[in-house]
Amino acid sequence: MRKILTVLTLVVSIYANANVELPLLFNDGMVLQRNQPIPVWGWANANERIEVHFKEQVVKTKTDKQGKWSVRLKPETAGGPYELTVKGKNTITIKDVLVGEVWLCSGQSNMEFSVSQAMNAEQEIKNSNYPLIRQFLVEKEMSSTPKEQLKSGIWQASNPATVGNFTAVGYFCAKKLYQELKIPIGIINASWGGTCVETWTSREGFENSDEFKDMISKYSKIDMDSLAEKQKKTILDKIESIQGSKPSLDKESSFKAIAFDDSNWPEMQAPKLWEHQQFPNLDGVVWMRKSIVVSKEDADKEATLELAKIDDDDVTYINGVEVGTTIGYDKKRIYNVPAGVLKEGSNSIAVRITDYTGGGGIWGDASNLKLTLQNTVIPLAGQWKFNVVEIKSEVSPNSYPSLLYNAMIYPLIPYSIQGVLWYQGEANVSRAQQYKKAFPLMINDWRSKWNQGDFTFYFVQLSSYDEFGGNSNKGSKWAELREAQSFTLETVPNTGMAVTVDIGNAKDIHPTNKQDVGKRLAAIALHDIYKHDIVFSGPIFKSMEKKENKIILTFDTMGSGLMTTDKYGYIKGFEIVGENNVFYYAKASISGNKVIVYSDKVNKPIAVHYGWSDDAGDCNLYNKEGFPASPFRTDNWDGITNGKKYIVEK
């Protein structure tokens, strides 16, 4: 009997292996790129004969010794729906196939940011019935080596039931393109919040780079399980050195009590993510506590507790009484405190925070971190006590080079695309100068792997966010990263950049106006690819001229002329520096198609900065078509990120 079962198992296994298999991208509802050869590939038994049928085309091939096969269909014009059939020892029929434009949307959290989180989300979702706009969402996964197949993913057509999970930037770009072109638009969403550019770049890319080849040569190919254990030990050791004990859930039930003694707990700043403080790679559970004093007049009365935002989830207590819980890293925490909870004298606020990936902790605007009582408001920004009780052993996507390229990009290759929409850079601001090499490396690496020529690559310049309070005099990491992005625009062919400093949020790294971001990316595509006669970019600095105590600036891509949104004609965002190397806010005005900049405090100006700060939201120089000028500087002095290199933590 056992022998019979063994034979049957072998037969079933052979039969299962004989089945033709396709990449997950090839599924019902898919969108194929028009006007380009269409790669189709997959797996079957070694030396198995394969036929691919699409419209009037029939292409035959045979698998290699490893069971892999691939064909290239001839280009097709936009249209559909059609069926794509693949025949081997079995037959796969893919239905509802469209041919149109395909864009790969990738990057970190501002690309991952969904339509449901965007400005006017309810209205956008209500009006989202666009069956010819479709998204393929790549599930998050890491791998130490290139993977042939994605973890999971399906194509979905845009409608009120699905669009909430679409990438907002990708969707609003696709919507504008569809409205103009009236053809199917497919977006492949492969994004992961908080990730650096190096995790999206292949190992071979680093090996062929003068900047990174020494770095990558030090690291052999890794095992994810061993890396996870290694990372866990590193974090455990760091936690123990800071708080004097290993993470433990044993005593956490007592942490919410008013009488709990937290005097030996270490402190961290709030609001501020702990990745920017003691724990750059911590995902897990952390308790945070703060003591406050309540007057006799406010005791026993109702109050409102605001905790800004918490990444990711929280359960919040006052004096041991649960006052609220919220799931979601981007939601404001506003909790009603019932009468009778607050006592005269000392009171305790205890927050149990669970962070799954990326940033963690209390974050957001300090003015939204407070307790509002009947007679007063108690600010809660500042030092909080904390204790780590649990950590996750999973590897961070930033722990090692190429982890996301291997699992989320490699399996997409060589699916034919029109180009890439990219929104990333926030995780690289600390080494912005090196981003001038790292970002072009990734673009060229992807182009090399796709073997589709220099396909279009459009990206979003970092918006305004006052992360470090950077400015011209103390230096600005965010300004230097924006400059690195501008450098890429100038040096890498077939690229485009959407400037967004005017639609950011100084207090939120995730601005909700993704509509204008998508429209600005679409404008570049409509001009460059689809040959619409439109203005697609704001003013770009061209040259400067010194004249007495003034500096006169000229620009490219001015459209029909320069303008400012200020009704009195004042241009904000300019600074000027003289021989004392101190920057002063400058007066600036438009004269013809030039900008004249000066300050009464600078007699002999040397250089000018525009928007050179973390928060460049005051900038208001545009062309008359409404596109903002990109931040810039006229000097080339060393920045504060010079010499900062990508290092893999051991």
C-alpha positions as CSV (number, residue, x, y, z in Angstrom):
1,M,0.0,0.0,0.0
2,R,2.8,2.4,0.9
3,K,4.5,1.7,-2.5
4,I,1.2,2.5,-4.3
5,L,0.9,5.8,-2.4
6,T,4.5,6.7,-3.2
7,V,3.9,6.1,-7.0
8,L,0.6,8.1,-6.9
9,T,2.4,10.9,-5.2
10,L,5.2,10.9,-7.8
11,V,2.6,10.9,-10.6
12,V,0.7,13.8,-9.1
13,S,4.0,15.7,-8.5
14,I,5.0,15.2,-12.2
15,Y,1.6,16.3,-13.4
16,A,1.7,19.4,-11.2
17,N,5.1,20.3,-12.5
18,A,4.0,19.9,-16.1
19,N,1.5,22.7,-15.8
20,V,2.4,26.0,-17.5
21,E,2.9,28.8,-15.0
22,L,2.9,32.5,-15.6
23,P,4.1,35.5,-13.5
24,L,1.3,36.9,-11.3
25,L,1.3,40.0,-13.5
26,F,-0.3,37.9,-16.2
27,N,-3.8,37.7,-14.8
28,D,-7.4,38.6,-15.5
29,G,-7.8,42.4,-16.0
30,M,-4.2,43.0,-16.9
31,V,-3.0,46.0,-19.0
32,L,-0.3,45.5,-21.6
33,Q,1.9,48.2,-23.0
34,R,0.9,49.5,-26.4
35,N,3.2,50.2,-29.4
36,Q,6.0,48.1,-28.0
37,P,7.0,44.4,-28.2
38,I,5.1,42.5,-25.5
39,P,7.3,40.0,-23.5
40,V,5.4,37.0,-22.2
41,W,7.3,34.4,-20.1
42,G,6.8,31.6,-17.6
43,W,7.7,28.1,-16.5
44,A,6.8,24.5,-17.4
45,N,8.6,21.2,-17.8
46,A,12.0,21.1,-19.4
47,N,11.7,21.0,-23.2
48,E,7.9,21.5,-23.1
49,R,6.4,23.1,-26.2
50,I,4.6,26.3,-25.5
51,E,2.1,28.4,-27.6
52,V,1.0,31.9,-26.9
53,H,-2.1,33.3,-28.6
54,F,-3.1,36.9,-28.5
55,K,-5.5,38.6,-31.0
56,E,-4.2,37.4,-34.4
57,Q,-0.8,36.4,-33.1
58,V,0.4,32.9,-32.4
59,V,4.0,32.5,-31.2
60,K,5.6,29.1,-30.4
61,T,8.6,28.3,-28.3
62,K,10.0,25.5,-26.1
63,T,11.2,25.6,-22.5
64,D,14.9,25.4,-21.7
65,K,16.5,22.8,-19.4
66,Q,15.4,24.7,-16.4
67,G,11.8,24.8,-17.6
68,K,11.8,28.5,-18.4
69,W,10.4,30.0,-21.6
70,S,9.7,33.4,-23.0
71,V,8.4,35.0,-26.2
72,R,7.9,38.5,-27.5
73,L,4.6,39.4,-29.2
74,K,4.6,42.1,-31.8
75,P,3.4,45.6,-30.7
76,E,-0.3,46.2,-30.5
77,T,-2.3,49.4,-30.5
78,A,-4.5,50.4,-27.6
79,G,-7.8,48.6,-27.1
80,G,-9.5,45.6,-25.6
81,P,-10.8,43.7,-23.8
82,Y,-9.0,40.7,-25.3
83,E,-8.0,37.2,-24.2
84,L,-4.4,35.9,-23.9
85,T,-4.0,32.2,-24.1
86,V,-0.9,30.1,-23.2
87,K,-0.9,26.4,-24.1
88,G,1.5,23.7,-22.9
89,K,0.4,20.5,-21.4
90,N,-2.3,22.6,-19.9
91,T,-4.0,25.8,-21.1
92,I,-4.2,29.1,-19.3
93,T,-6.7,31.7,-20.6
94,I,-6.4,35.3,-19.3
95,K,-9.5,37.3,-19.8
96,D,-10.4,41.1,-19.9
97,V,-6.9,42.0,-21.2
98,L,-6.4,45.7,-22.2
99,V,-3.7,47.3,-24.2
100,G,-2.7,50.8,-23.3
101,E,-0.1,52.6,-21.2
102,V,1.6,50.9,-18.3
103,W,3.4,52.8,-15.5
104,L,5.5,51.3,-12.7
105,C,4.9,53.3,-9.5
106,S,7.5,52.8,-6.8
107,G,9.2,54.5,-3.9
108,Q,8.4,55.0,-0.2
109,S,5.4,56.1,1.8
110,N,4.4,59.1,-0.3
111,M,4.0,56.7,-3.2
112,E,2.4,54.0,-1.0
113,F,0.0,56.7,0.3
114,S,-3.5,55.6,-0.8
115,V,-6.4,57.4,-2.4
116,S,-8.4,56.8,0.8
117,Q,-5.8,59.0,2.7
118,A,-5.7,61.8,0.2
119,M,-7.4,65.2,0.3
120,N,-11.1,65.1,-0.5
121,A,-10.9,61.3,-0.4
122,E,-14.6,60.7,0.0
123,Q,-15.4,62.7,-3.2
124,E,-12.5,61.2,-5.1
125,I,-13.6,57.6,-4.3
126,K,-17.3,58.4,-5.2
127,N,-16.2,59.6,-8.6
128,S,-13.7,56.8,-9.4
129,N,-15.6,54.7,-11.8
130,Y,-12.9,54.4,-14.5
131,P,-12.9,50.7,-15.6
132,L,-10.0,51.3,-18.0
133,I,-7.7,52.5,-15.2
134,R,-6.3,49.5,-13.4
135,Q,-3.8,48.9,-10.6
136,F,-1.7,45.8,-9.9
137,L,-0.6,46.0,-6.2
138,V,2.7,44.2,-5.5
139,E,2.6,42.7,-2.0
140,K,5.4,43.7,0.3
141,E,8.2,41.2,0.5
142,M,12.0,41.1,1.0
143,S,14.5,38.6,-0.4
144,S,18.3,38.2,-0.2
145,T,18.4,36.9,-3.8
146,P,16.3,37.7,-6.9
147,K,12.9,36.0,-7.0
148,E,11.2,34.7,-10.1
149,Q,7.7,35.1,-8.8
150,L,5.9,37.8,-6.7
151,K,4.5,36.9,-3.3
152,S,1.0,37.9,-4.5
153,G,-0.9,40.5,-6.4
154,I,-4.0,41.1,-8.6
155,W,-5.2,43.6,-11.1
156,Q,-8.2,45.7,-10.1
157,A,-10.2,48.2,-12.1
158,S,-10.8,51.6,-10.6
159,N,-14.2,52.0,-8.9
160,P,-15.5,53.1,-5.5
161,A,-15.0,49.6,-4.0
162,T,-11.3,49.4,-5.0
163,V,-9.7,52.7,-5.6
164,G,-9.2,53.5,-2.0
165,N,-6.3,51.1,-2.0
166,F,-4.7,52.6,-5.2
167,T,-1.5,54.6,-4.9
168,A,-2.8,58.2,-4.8
169,V,0.0,59.7,-6.8
170,G,-0.2,56.9,-9.4
171,Y,-4.0,57.1,-9.6
172,F,-4.2,60.9,-10.1
173,C,-1.5,60.7,-12.7
174,A,-3.3,57.9,-14.5
175,K,-6.7,59.7,-14.2
176,K,-5.3,62.8,-15.9
177,L,-3.6,60.7,-18.7
178,Y,-6.8,58.8,-19.3
179,Q,-8.9,62.0,-19.5
180,E,-6.5,63.3,-22.2
181,L,-5.7,60.1,-24.1
182,K,-8.9,58.0,-23.7
183,I,-7.0,54.7,-23.6
184,P,-6.4,52.1,-20.9
185,I,-3.9,53.0,-18.2
186,G,-2.3,50.4,-16.0
187,I,-0.3,51.2,-12.8
188,I,1.9,48.7,-11.1
189,N,2.2,49.7,-7.5
190,A,5.5,48.4,-5.9
191,S,6.2,50.7,-2.9
192,W,7.2,50.4,0.7
193,G,7.2,53.3,3.3
194,G,10.4,54.4,5.0
195,T,12.7,52.7,2.5
196,C,16.0,54.0,1.1
197,V,17.0,53.9,-2.5
198,E,19.7,51.3,-1.9
199,T,17.2,48.6,-1.1
200,W,15.6,49.1,-4.5
201,T,18.9,48.7,-6.4
202,S,20.3,45.4,-7.6
203,R,23.5,43.8,-6.3
204,E,25.0,43.9,-9.8
205,G,24.2,47.6,-9.9
206,F,26.4,48.2,-6.9
207,E,29.1,45.9,-8.2
208,N,29.4,48.0,-11.3
209,S,29.5,51.3,-9.5
210,D,32.8,53.0,-8.5
211,E,30.9,54.6,-5.5
212,F,29.5,51.4,-4.1
213,K,31.5,48.4,-5.3
214,D,33.8,48.4,-2.3
215,M,30.7,48.5,0.0
216,I,29.0,45.6,-1.7
217,S,32.1,43.5,-1.9
218,K,32.2,43.2,1.9
219,Y,28.9,41.4,2.0
220,S,28.3,38.0,0.6
221,K,24.8,36.9,-0.3
222,I,22.8,36.5,2.9
223,D,20.3,34.2,4.5
224,M,17.2,36.2,5.6
225,D,16.7,34.0,8.7
226,S,20.2,34.6,9.9
227,L,20.0,38.3,9.1
228,A,16.8,38.5,11.1
229,E,18.4,36.9,14.1
230,K,21.5,39.1,13.8
231,Q,19.3,42.2,13.6
232,K,17.3,41.0,16.6
233,K,20.4,40.5,18.7
234,T,21.7,44.0,17.7
235,I,18.5,45.7,18.7
236,L,18.2,43.6,21.9
237,D,21.7,44.6,23.0
238,K,21.0,48.2,22.3
239,I,17.7,48.2,24.2
240,E,19.4,46.5,27.2
241,S,22.2,49.1,27.2
242,I,19.6,52.0,27.2
243,Q,16.9,50.8,29.5
244,G,19.0,48.3,31.6
245,S,16.8,45.3,30.9
246,K,15.8,43.1,27.9
247,P,12.3,43.6,26.4
248,S,9.7,41.7,28.5
249,L,5.9,41.6,28.5
250,D,5.8,40.1,32.0
251,K,5.2,43.4,33.9
252,E,3.5,45.5,31.3
253,S,0.0,45.1,32.9
254,S,1.2,47.4,35.7
255,F,2.6,50.1,33.4
256,K,-0.8,51.8,32.9
257,A,-1.3,52.4,36.7
258,I,-0.8,55.8,38.2
259,A,1.2,54.3,41.0
260,F,3.7,52.6,38.8
261,D,7.3,53.8,39.4
262,D,8.9,54.8,36.0
263,S,11.7,56.8,37.5
264,N,14.3,54.3,36.1
265,W,12.9,54.4,32.6
266,P,14.9,56.3,30.0
267,E,13.5,59.2,28.1
268,M,12.8,60.2,24.5
269,Q,11.4,63.2,22.8
270,A,7.8,63.5,21.6
271,P,6.5,64.2,19.1
272,K,9.4,62.5,17.2
273,L,9.8,59.1,15.7
274,W,12.1,56.9,17.7
275,E,13.9,56.0,14.4
276,H,15.3,59.5,14.6
277,Q,16.3,59.0,18.2
278,Q,17.6,55.9,20.1
279,F,16.3,53.2,17.8
280,P,16.8,53.4,14.0
281,N,15.5,49.9,13.3
282,L,13.0,49.2,16.0
283,D,9.6,47.6,15.2
284,G,7.7,46.2,18.2
285,V,5.8,47.3,21.3
286,V,6.8,50.3,23.4
287,W,5.2,51.9,26.4
288,M,5.5,55.7,26.8
289,R,4.5,57.5,30.0
290,K,4.3,61.1,31.1
291,S,3.3,62.6,34.5
292,I,1.3,65.8,34.7
293,V,-0.1,67.9,37.5
294,V,-3.8,68.8,37.5
295,S,-5.3,71.6,39.7
296,K,-8.1,71.2,42.1
297,E,-10.4,73.3,39.8
298,D,-9.8,70.9,36.8
299,A,-9.8,67.6,38.8
300,D,-12.7,65.2,38.3
301,K,-13.9,67.1,35.2
302,E,-14.1,66.1,31.5
303,A,-11.0,66.9,29.4
304,T,-9.7,66.3,25.9
305,L,-6.4,64.4,25.3
306,E,-4.6,65.0,22.0
307,L,-1.6,62.8,21.1
308,A,-0.8,64.2,17.6
309,K,-0.3,61.0,15.6
310,I,1.1,57.6,16.6
311,D,2.8,55.1,14.3
312,D,1.2,52.6,14.0
313,D,-1.4,51.7,16.7
314,D,-2.0,52.7,20.3
315,V,-4.0,52.0,23.5
316,T,-4.0,55.0,25.8
317,Y,-4.6,55.2,29.5
318,I,-4.9,58.0,32.1
319,N,-4.5,56.9,35.7
320,G,-5.0,53.3,34.6
321,V,-8.3,54.0,32.8
322,E,-8.4,53.4,29.0
323,V,-9.5,56.6,27.3
324,G,-9.0,55.6,23.7
325,T,-7.4,53.3,21.0
326,T,-6.6,54.0,17.3
327,I,-5.3,51.9,14.5
328,G,-3.4,53.7,11.8
329,Y,-0.1,55.6,11.6
330,D,-1.5,58.7,10.0
331,K,-4.6,59.3,12.2
332,K,-4.9,62.0,14.7
333,R,-5.4,60.9,18.3
334,I,-8.1,62.9,20.1
335,Y,-9.6,61.2,23.1
336,N,-12.3,62.3,25.5
337,V,-11.4,61.9,29.1
338,P,-14.5,61.2,31.2
339,A,-15.3,63.0,34.4
340,G,-13.8,61.4,37.4
341,V,-10.6,60.1,35.8
342,L,-8.3,63.1,36.4
343,K,-7.3,63.7,40.1
344,E,-5.9,66.7,41.9
345,G,-2.1,66.6,41.8
346,S,-0.1,64.1,40.0
347,N,-1.6,62.1,37.1
348,S,-0.1,59.6,34.6
349,I,-0.6,59.2,30.9
350,A,0.4,55.8,29.6
351,V,0.4,54.8,25.9
352,R,1.0,51.3,24.6
353,I,2.4,51.7,21.0
354,T,2.6,48.9,18.5
355,D,4.8,49.6,15.5
356,Y,4.8,47.0,12.7
357,T,7.3,48.5,10.2
358,G,9.0,51.7,9.3
359,G,8.7,54.7,11.6
360,G,7.4,54.3,15.2
361,G,6.3,56.4,18.1
362,I,4.4,59.7,18.7
363,W,4.9,62.1,15.8
364,G,3.3,65.1,14.1
365,D,2.8,68.6,15.2
366,A,3.9,69.5,18.8
367,S,0.8,71.8,19.1
368,N,-1.4,68.8,18.7
369,L,0.2,67.0,21.7
370,K,-1.7,68.4,24.7
371,L,-4.3,67.9,27.4
372,T,-7.2,70.5,27.3
373,L,-8.8,71.0,30.7
374,Q,-11.7,73.1,31.8
375,N,-9.5,76.0,32.8
376,T,-6.1,75.5,31.2
377,V,-4.2,73.6,28.5
378,I,-1.2,71.4,29.5
379,P,1.4,71.0,26.7
380,L,2.7,67.4,26.4
381,A,5.5,67.9,24.0
382,G,8.9,67.2,25.4
383,Q,10.5,64.3,27.2
384,W,8.5,61.1,27.8
385,K,9.5,58.0,29.7
386,F,9.6,54.8,27.7
387,N,10.1,51.0,28.0
388,V,10.5,48.5,25.1
389,V,8.6,45.3,25.9
390,E,8.6,43.5,22.6
391,I,10.5,43.6,19.4
392,K,9.9,42.0,16.0
393,S,12.7,39.9,14.6
394,E,11.8,40.6,11.0
395,V,14.4,42.3,8.9
396,S,13.9,45.9,8.0
397,P,13.9,46.6,4.2
398,N,16.8,49.0,4.8
399,S,18.9,46.4,6.7
400,Y,20.7,45.2,3.6
401,P,21.1,46.3,-0.1
402,S,18.7,45.0,-2.8
403,L,16.2,43.4,-0.5
404,L,13.2,45.0,-2.2
405,Y,14.7,45.0,-5.7
406,N,15.0,41.2,-5.4
407,A,11.4,40.6,-4.2
408,M,9.3,43.4,-5.7
409,I,11.1,44.6,-8.8
410,Y,13.1,41.7,-10.3
411,P,9.9,39.5,-10.7
412,L,8.3,42.3,-12.8
413,I,11.2,42.3,-15.4
414,P,10.8,42.3,-18.4
415,Y,7.1,43.3,-18.4
416,S,6.8,46.0,-21.0
417,I,6.2,49.5,-19.5
418,Q,6.0,53.1,-20.7
419,G,8.0,54.2,-17.7
420,V,8.4,54.7,-14.0
421,L,6.8,57.2,-11.5
422,W,9.0,57.5,-8.4
423,Y,8.4,59.2,-5.1
424,Q,11.2,58.6,-2.6
425,G,14.1,60.3,-0.9
426,E,12.9,61.1,2.6
427,A,14.8,58.1,3.9
428,N,18.0,59.3,2.2
429,V,18.2,62.9,3.4
430,S,21.0,62.2,5.9
431,R,23.3,61.3,3.0
432,A,21.8,63.6,0.3
433,Q,25.1,64.3,-1.3
434,Q,25.7,60.6,-2.1
435,Y,22.1,60.5,-3.5
436,K,23.6,62.3,-6.5
437,K,25.2,58.9,-7.3
438,A,22.8,56.5,-5.7
439,F,19.7,57.7,-7.4
440,P,21.1,57.8,-11.0
441,L,22.6,54.4,-10.3
442,M,19.2,52.9,-9.5
443,I,17.6,54.4,-12.6
444,N,20.3,53.1,-14.9
445,D,20.3,49.8,-13.1
446,W,16.6,49.3,-13.7
447,R,17.0,50.4,-17.4
448,S,19.8,47.9,-17.8
449,K,17.8,45.0,-16.3
450,W,14.7,45.8,-18.4
451,N,16.7,46.0,-21.6
452,Q,14.0,48.3,-22.9
453,G,16.3,51.3,-23.6
454,D,16.2,54.5,-21.6
455,F,12.6,54.2,-20.7
456,T,10.9,57.3,-19.1
457,F,11.6,57.9,-15.5
458,Y,9.7,60.7,-13.7
459,F,10.1,61.5,-10.1
460,V,8.7,63.8,-7.4
461,Q,11.0,66.3,-5.8
462,L,10.7,66.2,-2.0
463,S,8.0,68.4,-0.7
464,S,8.2,70.7,2.4
465,Y,8.6,69.1,5.8
466,D,10.3,70.8,8.7
467,E,12.0,67.6,10.0
468,F,15.2,69.1,11.4
469,G,14.6,72.9,11.2
470,G,17.3,73.1,8.5
471,N,18.0,76.4,6.7
472,S,20.8,78.1,4.8
473,N,22.8,79.1,7.9
474,K,22.7,75.8,9.8
475,G,22.4,73.6,6.7
476,S,19.4,71.7,5.4
477,K,19.5,68.0,4.6
478,W,16.1,68.2,2.8
479,A,17.4,71.1,0.6
480,E,20.5,69.0,-0.3
481,L,18.3,66.0,-1.2
482,R,16.1,68.2,-3.5
483,E,19.4,69.4,-5.1
484,A,20.4,65.8,-5.7
485,Q,17.1,65.2,-7.4
486,S,17.6,68.3,-9.6
487,F,21.1,67.0,-10.4
488,T,19.6,63.7,-11.6
489,L,17.1,65.6,-13.8
490,E,20.1,67.4,-15.4
491,T,22.4,64.5,-15.8
492,V,20.2,61.4,-16.6
493,P,18.5,61.4,-19.9
494,N,14.7,60.9,-20.4
495,T,13.9,61.9,-16.8
496,G,11.3,64.4,-15.5
497,M,10.8,66.0,-12.1
498,A,7.6,67.3,-10.4
499,V,8.3,70.2,-8.0
500,T,6.0,70.0,-4.9
501,V,7.4,72.3,-2.2
502,D,4.3,74.5,-2.5
503,I,1.9,71.7,-1.8
504,G,3.6,70.1,1.2
505,N,3.0,70.3,4.9
506,A,5.7,71.5,7.2
507,K,4.2,69.4,10.1
508,D,3.4,66.2,8.2
509,I,5.8,64.2,6.0
510,H,2.8,62.9,4.2
511,P,1.0,65.8,2.6
512,T,-2.5,64.9,1.5
513,N,-2.6,66.9,-1.8
514,K,-1.6,64.1,-4.1
515,Q,-3.9,65.4,-6.8
516,D,-1.6,68.1,-7.9
517,V,1.4,65.8,-7.6
518,G,-0.2,63.3,-10.1
519,K,-1.3,66.1,-12.4
520,R,2.3,67.6,-12.5
521,L,3.7,64.1,-13.4
522,A,1.0,63.7,-16.0
523,A,1.9,67.1,-17.5
524,I,5.5,66.0,-18.1
525,A,4.3,62.8,-19.8
526,L,1.8,64.6,-21.9
527,H,4.5,66.9,-23.2
528,D,7.4,64.6,-23.5
529,I,5.8,61.3,-24.6
530,Y,2.4,62.2,-26.0
531,K,3.6,65.4,-27.7
532,H,0.9,67.8,-26.3
533,D,1.8,71.4,-26.8
534,I,1.7,72.4,-23.1
535,V,3.9,73.9,-20.4
536,F,4.9,71.1,-18.1
537,S,7.5,72.6,-15.7
538,G,8.1,75.6,-13.5
539,P,11.1,77.9,-13.7
540,I,14.5,76.3,-13.4
541,F,17.5,78.4,-12.4
542,K,19.8,79.1,-15.3
543,S,22.3,81.9,-14.5
544,M,23.1,84.8,-12.2
545,E,24.7,88.2,-12.6
546,K,26.0,90.5,-9.9
547,K,25.2,94.1,-10.3
548,E,26.2,96.5,-7.4
549,N,24.3,95.2,-4.3
550,K,21.9,93.0,-6.3
551,I,21.9,89.6,-7.9
552,I,20.0,89.2,-11.1
553,L,18.7,85.7,-11.9
554,T,17.6,84.1,-15.2
555,F,15.5,80.9,-15.6
556,D,14.6,78.2,-18.1
557,T,11.2,76.7,-18.6
558,M,9.4,80.0,-17.8
559,G,6.4,79.2,-19.9
560,S,4.7,82.5,-20.8
561,G,6.5,84.3,-18.1
562,L,7.3,84.6,-14.4
563,M,4.8,85.4,-11.7
564,T,4.3,85.2,-8.0
565,T,1.1,84.3,-6.1
566,D,1.5,87.3,-3.7
567,K,-0.9,90.0,-4.8
568,Y,1.6,92.7,-3.9
569,G,4.3,91.1,-6.1
570,Y,6.6,90.0,-3.2
571,I,8.6,86.8,-3.8
572,K,9.3,84.8,-0.7
573,G,11.9,82.1,-0.2
574,F,15.0,84.0,-1.3
575,E,18.1,84.5,0.8
576,I,21.3,86.3,0.0
577,V,24.9,86.1,1.4
578,G,27.8,88.4,1.4
579,E,31.5,88.2,2.4
580,N,30.6,87.4,6.1
581,N,29.0,84.0,4.9
582,V,25.8,84.8,6.8
583,F,22.5,84.4,4.8
584,Y,19.8,87.0,5.2
585,Y,16.2,87.0,4.0
586,A,16.2,88.9,0.7
587,K,13.8,91.1,-1.1
588,A,13.0,89.8,-4.6
589,S,11.0,91.1,-7.5
590,I,10.3,90.2,-11.1
591,S,11.6,92.4,-13.8
592,G,10.7,91.2,-17.2
593,N,11.7,87.6,-17.2
594,K,14.3,88.0,-14.5
595,V,14.3,88.0,-10.8
596,I,16.2,90.7,-8.9
597,V,17.4,89.8,-5.4
598,Y,18.9,92.1,-2.7
599,S,19.1,92.9,1.0
600,D,19.9,96.1,2.8
601,K,22.2,94.0,5.0
602,V,24.4,92.7,2.2
603,N,26.4,95.3,0.2
604,K,28.5,92.9,-1.8
605,P,26.4,89.8,-2.5
606,I,28.1,86.5,-3.3
607,A,25.4,84.0,-3.7
608,V,21.6,83.4,-3.5
609,H,19.5,80.6,-2.1
610,Y,15.9,79.9,-3.0
611,G,13.9,77.5,-0.9
612,W,17.0,76.2,0.8
613,S,15.4,74.8,4.0
614,D,13.6,71.7,5.2
615,D,10.3,73.6,5.0
616,A,10.3,75.5,1.8
617,G,6.6,76.1,1.8
618,D,6.9,79.9,1.7
619,C,8.3,79.8,-1.8
620,N,5.9,81.5,-4.3
621,L,7.8,81.9,-7.6
622,Y,5.9,80.4,-10.5
623,N,5.5,80.6,-14.2
624,K,2.1,82.0,-15.5
625,E,0.9,78.4,-16.1
626,G,1.0,77.7,-12.4
627,F,4.1,75.5,-12.1
628,P,6.4,76.3,-9.1
629,A,10.1,77.1,-9.4
630,S,12.4,74.4,-8.2
631,P,14.5,75.3,-5.1
632,F,18.2,76.1,-5.9
633,R,21.4,77.7,-4.9
634,T,24.0,79.6,-6.9
635,D,27.0,78.5,-4.8
636,N,28.6,75.1,-4.7
637,W,29.9,75.1,-1.1
638,D,30.0,71.9,0.9
639,G,26.8,70.8,2.5
640,I,26.1,69.1,5.8
641,T,25.7,65.7,4.2
642,N,29.1,65.7,2.4
643,G,31.0,62.5,3.2
644,K,27.9,60.7,4.6
645,K,28.0,57.2,3.1
646,Y,25.6,54.3,2.9
647,I,26.7,51.7,5.5
648,V,25.2,48.3,6.2
649,E,24.7,47.9,9.9
650,K,26.5,44.8,11.2
